[in-house]
Amino acid sequence: MKIPDETKIQSVDLRVKDIERSIGFYSDLLGFKVISGDKDTVYLSATGEKPYLIGLHEDKNSIPKPRGTTGLFHTAIRLPNRSELARVFLRLFESKQKFQGFSDHLVSEAIYLADPDENGIELYADKPRSEWQYKMGQVEMDTLPLDLSSLTKELKDRNIWSGIHQNTDIGHIHLSVSDLHKAQEVYSMAVGMNITSSTYPGALFFSAGGYHHHIGTNVWQSRNDKPAPENSAGLMNFTISIPDSKYLDDIKARITESGLQVLAEENNSFSFLDFDKIKITLTL
């Protein structure tokens, strides 16, 4: 069976050291809205309604993720257009946030930074699919300088801020892994995503429905390395939405056959650990 075209990254769950500090970043600054929460767990979305996009889970004893370990490289938050990307950029700039980079990837335009726990974040907007270029069956991506002047000129009403745009979602997730072949076993052979780009040295990208990538993997700082300690701040889980119950059953069978551990099963969802102990939930 072919993976459904509508497959997408639904949410990420992050372990954070200080929940109030993280709410200040994701809600007060970036403009996500709190759906629900308590003293140590908060769920946010762009609309304030379910399903959540970001789950924050406080562990006051958490430690920074050690350099070189596997886990989260960045969460990629997708804005619906260039204008909304410019709006968030200007808000961050005016708040004197520290940026890590600005890139034109041919298929998208991106801004990079980190949250208070040093979890990587990419804020991006896709270019029209009609502009994407392909070579040997793979989408062409690159890392070129981003024209910030052109980007900010898109924004006509720059003084308006009512939070992040309601059509914002998690466009993709990028992982630091220990072995690209093992990543391919999980995300291509077991989950069934297509390899969309293998031309970046030390990286592989996977997607459904012809998207440039829903999952990125790299070994740039983590080749043959170990998972981060369990009490590290960072990625606890990410959820992939696959709108086909039969296909979910097929994935579960392939996961089991590959020797990976299925952790929990509920109606229409299950979780497992990949080769780097990254927890993934698959759900309808």
matplotlib code that plots the C-alpha trace (Angstrom):
import matplotlib.pyplot as plt

x = [0.0, 1.1, 1.3, -1.6, -0.8, -2.5, 0.1, 1.5, 3.4, 0.7, 2.6, 5.8, 6.2, 9.1, 10.7, 11.4, 13.1, 10.8, 7.2, 6.5, 9.6, 8.6, 5.0, 6.5, 8.4, 5.9, 2.7, 3.6, 6.3, 5.5, 1.8, 0.6, -2.5, -2.9, -5.5, -5.2, -2.6, -1.7, 1.3, 3.8, 2.1, 0.7, -0.7, -0.7, -2.0, -2.3, -6.0, -6.4, -8.3, -7.4, -5.4, -2.4, 0.8, 3.2, 3.2, 5.4, 6.3, 8.2, 11.0, 12.8, 15.7, 16.2, 19.7, 20.7, 20.9, 24.5, 26.2, 26.6, 23.7, 20.8, 17.3, 15.8, 17.7, 14.8, 11.0, 9.9, 6.9, 5.3, 3.6, 1.0, 2.8, 5.8, 3.8, 3.1, 6.7, 7.8, 5.3, 6.8, 10.4, 9.8, 8.2, 11.2, 13.6, 11.9, 12.0, 15.8, 15.7, 19.0, 18.8, 20.9, 20.5, 18.4, 18.1, 16.5, 16.1, 14.7, 11.4, 11.0, 12.3, 13.4, 14.5, 16.4, 16.5, 16.2, 13.8, 14.9, 16.0, 18.1, 15.6, 16.1, 13.3, 12.8, 10.2, 9.4, 7.0, 6.9, 7.3, 4.6, 5.0, 5.0, 8.4, 10.0, 12.6, 13.4, 16.4, 16.6, 13.2, 14.2, 13.3, 16.2, 16.9, 19.9, 20.9, 21.3, 21.2, 17.7, 16.7, 15.3, 14.6, 12.4, 10.7, 9.8, 8.5, 5.7, 4.2, 1.9, 0.3, 3.4, 2.0, -0.8, -0.1, -2.8, -0.7, 0.7, -1.5, -4.3, -3.2, 0.3, 1.2, 4.2, 5.5, 8.3, 10.6, 14.4, 16.2, 19.9, 20.4, 23.3, 23.0, 21.2, 20.7, 18.8, 16.8, 15.9, 14.8, 12.4, 11.0, 11.1, 10.9, 8.7, 6.6, 6.6, 7.6, 9.5, 13.1, 12.7, 16.4, 19.6, 22.0, 22.9, 26.0, 25.2, 21.4, 18.3, 14.8, 11.5, 7.9, 4.4, 2.3, 5.2, 6.1, 9.7, 10.0, 8.0, 11.1, 14.7, 17.5, 21.2, 24.4, 26.3, 27.0, 25.7, 27.1, 27.4, 26.5, 24.2, 20.7, 20.6, 20.1, 16.4, 16.3, 17.6, 15.6, 14.3, 12.2, 10.0, 7.8, 6.5, 3.2, 2.6, -1.1, -1.8, -5.5, -5.9, -6.4, -5.4, -2.1, -1.5, -1.9, 0.6, 3.1, 2.7, 3.4, 6.6, 7.8, 7.4, 9.2, 12.1, 12.7, 11.7, 9.7, 6.0, 5.5, 1.7, -1.4, -4.7, -7.7, -6.4, -2.8, 0.4, 3.9, 7.3, 11.0, 13.3, 16.9, 18.0, 15.3, 13.3, 9.6, 7.2, 3.4, 1.3, -2.3, -5.4]
y = [0.0, 3.6, 6.0, 8.4, 11.8, 13.5, 12.2, 15.0, 15.7, 16.4, 17.5, 17.5, 17.0, 18.6, 18.2, 21.6, 22.8, 25.7, 25.6, 29.3, 30.3, 28.0, 29.4, 32.8, 31.9, 29.7, 31.6, 35.2, 35.7, 33.3, 33.6, 30.0, 29.7, 27.5, 24.8, 23.2, 22.5, 22.2, 23.2, 21.0, 20.2, 22.6, 22.0, 24.7, 25.2, 28.1, 28.4, 27.5, 24.3, 20.7, 19.0, 20.5, 21.2, 21.6, 19.9, 21.3, 18.9, 20.4, 18.5, 20.8, 18.3, 18.1, 18.8, 20.4, 17.9, 16.9, 17.9, 14.9, 12.9, 11.8, 13.4, 16.7, 18.8, 21.2, 21.5, 23.2, 25.5, 26.3, 29.6, 29.8, 32.5, 34.9, 37.7, 35.8, 34.6, 38.2, 39.2, 36.6, 37.5, 41.2, 40.4, 38.3, 40.9, 43.7, 41.5, 41.2, 37.4, 35.7, 34.1, 31.2, 31.6, 32.7, 30.4, 30.1, 26.4, 26.7, 25.1, 27.3, 30.3, 29.7, 31.5, 29.6, 30.1, 28.1, 28.0, 28.6, 25.0, 25.2, 23.1, 24.1, 25.8, 26.5, 29.1, 28.8, 29.4, 27.2, 28.5, 27.5, 23.9, 25.1, 26.6, 23.5, 21.9, 18.2, 16.2, 12.5, 12.2, 14.1, 17.6, 20.1, 21.8, 24.0, 26.4, 29.9, 33.3, 34.6, 38.0, 39.5, 42.8, 41.1, 39.1, 42.0, 44.0, 41.4, 42.7, 45.6, 45.8, 45.2, 46.8, 44.2, 41.3, 38.9, 35.8, 33.4, 32.8, 30.2, 28.2, 27.6, 23.9, 21.6, 21.3, 18.9, 17.6, 17.3, 14.7, 14.0, 10.3, 7.9, 6.1, 7.2, 3.6, 2.8, 6.0, 4.8, 1.5, 3.3, 6.2, 4.7, 1.0, 0.7, 3.9, 4.1, 7.6, 8.3, 9.6, 13.0, 14.2, 12.3, 14.9, 16.7, 15.2, 13.4, 13.8, 12.1, 13.6, 11.7, 12.7, 11.6, 13.1, 14.7, 17.2, 18.3, 16.6, 15.7, 14.2, 15.2, 13.2, 14.0, 12.7, 16.0, 16.0, 12.5, 9.9, 6.6, 8.5, 7.6, 8.9, 11.8, 10.9, 10.4, 13.5, 15.7, 18.7, 18.2, 15.8, 13.4, 12.3, 13.4, 12.3, 11.5, 11.6, 8.9, 8.9, 5.3, 2.6, -0.3, 1.5, 2.0, -1.8, -2.4, -0.1, -1.8, -5.2, -3.8, -2.2, -5.5, -7.4, -5.0, -5.7, -2.3, -2.0, -1.1, 0.7, 1.3, 0.8, 2.6, 2.9, 4.1, 4.9, 3.2, 4.3, 2.9, 3.6, 4.0, 2.7, 5.9, 5.5, 8.4, 7.9, 8.2, 8.0, 7.1, 8.0, 8.4]
z = [0.0, -0.7, 2.3, 2.1, 0.6, 3.5, 6.0, 8.1, 11.3, 13.8, 17.0, 19.0, 22.8, 24.5, 27.9, 29.3, 32.5, 33.3, 32.0, 32.6, 30.7, 27.8, 27.8, 27.7, 24.5, 22.6, 23.7, 24.7, 22.1, 19.1, 19.7, 20.0, 22.1, 25.2, 24.8, 28.2, 30.9, 34.6, 36.7, 34.7, 31.3, 28.7, 25.2, 22.5, 19.0, 16.6, 17.2, 20.8, 19.9, 19.5, 18.1, 19.8, 17.9, 20.8, 24.1, 26.9, 29.8, 32.7, 34.4, 36.8, 37.0, 33.3, 31.9, 28.6, 25.7, 25.4, 22.1, 19.7, 21.0, 18.8, 19.1, 18.0, 15.4, 15.0, 14.9, 11.7, 12.2, 8.9, 8.3, 5.5, 3.5, 3.3, 4.8, 8.0, 8.2, 7.9, 10.7, 13.1, 12.1, 12.9, 16.2, 17.2, 15.8, 17.8, 20.9, 20.4, 20.0, 18.9, 15.5, 14.3, 10.5, 7.5, 4.5, 1.1, 0.5, -3.1, -1.9, 1.1, 3.1, 6.6, 9.8, 12.5, 16.3, 19.5, 22.4, 26.0, 26.4, 23.2, 21.2, 17.5, 15.7, 12.1, 11.1, 7.4, 4.5, 1.4, -2.0, -4.5, -5.6, -9.2, -8.5, -7.0, -9.3, -9.6, -10.7, -11.1, -9.4, -6.3, -5.2, -5.4, -2.1, -1.2, 1.6, 0.1, 1.8, 2.5, 1.2, 4.4, 2.8, 0.2, 2.9, 5.1, 2.1, 1.9, 5.1, 4.6, 8.1, 10.2, 13.3, 13.7, 16.0, 17.3, 17.6, 15.2, 12.1, 12.7, 9.7, 11.1, 11.6, 12.1, 8.6, 9.3, 12.0, 11.6, 13.6, 14.6, 14.1, 14.4, 11.1, 7.9, 6.7, 9.9, 9.5, 6.0, 7.5, 9.8, 7.8, 4.3, 4.6, 7.7, 7.8, 4.0, 3.2, 0.0, 0.0, -1.5, -1.3, -0.8, -2.2, 1.0, 2.5, 5.7, 5.4, 4.1, 3.7, 3.6, 2.8, 1.8, -1.0, -2.9, -0.2, 0.0, 3.4, 6.5, 8.2, 7.9, 9.3, 9.5, 11.1, 11.1, 14.8, 15.8, 13.5, 15.5, 18.7, 21.5, 22.5, 24.9, 28.5, 29.4, 31.6, 28.8, 27.8, 24.2, 22.2, 24.1, 21.2, 17.9, 16.3, 12.6, 11.5, 8.9, 7.8, 6.9, 9.6, 7.2, 6.5, 10.2, 10.7, 7.9, 9.5, 12.9, 11.3, 9.5, 12.8, 14.6, 11.8, 11.9, 15.6, 16.9, 20.1, 20.0, 23.3, 23.6, 21.6, 21.8, 19.5, 16.2, 17.4, 18.6, 19.7, 19.0, 19.5, 16.5, 16.5, 18.3, 21.0, 19.5, 20.4, 17.5, 17.7, 14.7, 14.7, 12.5]

ax = plt.figure().add_subplot(projection="3d")
ax.plot(x, y, z, "-o")
ax.set_aspect("equal")
plt.show()
